[in-house]
Amino acid sequence: MALSEQFLEEDLHPIDIVEHIAEVRDWNFERIADDQIAMAVEGQWKTYSITLAWSAYDETLRMVCSYEAEPPKEKLPQLYETINAVNDECWAGAFTYWEKQQLMIYRYGLVLTGGQVASPDQIDTMIRSAVQNAERFYPAFQLVVWGERTVKDAMQVAIAEAYGRA
């Protein structure tokens, strides 16, 4: 059964929907406030901290997917160049680095103006896409910061198609 089918008759708050998705996916989560939830989603490379917050003011469901990153200060220009290259490959959402908090961030805002309601499938896809993008580009960031690779070489690793079968 699709996630949406459970909510056909209900008009739920977006964070209620996120909480249900976290329960179904067996993700660790904490409801921080009525309009905010935080969860941990295990990936191949990292465990990602994901926070979703509903802003009634501008009717936007905001998502931040983060993980700790501590690049040496002298590597920040190369990291920022990599972030620009990565963001050219992302059609929804964008990466940034919060130097003060030492966090790599992927963020996305789902605008639901005019009383629109996000479906559970839409929110689930939003969360899974964040993790997929973080997983996909994690090696590129690592190669540039720690592997002495060029941005171009690191991006080839991130965007290369896998061939064959495992």
C-alpha angles and dihedrals in degrees: 000000000000117000089244095061092069092060103043095114097035133081101208133180110258092242090053087057091049090050091052091049090050090052093048092047091045093235120158108248144166126203100226095183139340089276100036140060132178126200143170119232120190116227133177094259103028146354104256124215109219124189124184122190131182117220110198089185094069097013094240131143104213123200129191120186112189146172134180117268126174108184117175111261091244089060096054095095090055091045091052090048089052091049089054091050092047093049089055086063096047116084095180121036130002141233127237135166121233101206097187092054093034092230132141106218134200111188137182136174123207107204113211103174123164094038096297117162125218115229120232089243090053093050092044090052090049091055095043091048090054091054092044092052092046090050094045096052101033091090092052092054091046094048093052097044101037107011100056090233125146120251090247093053093045092050091052088060092049098047100034116118117234114237130199131019133288 
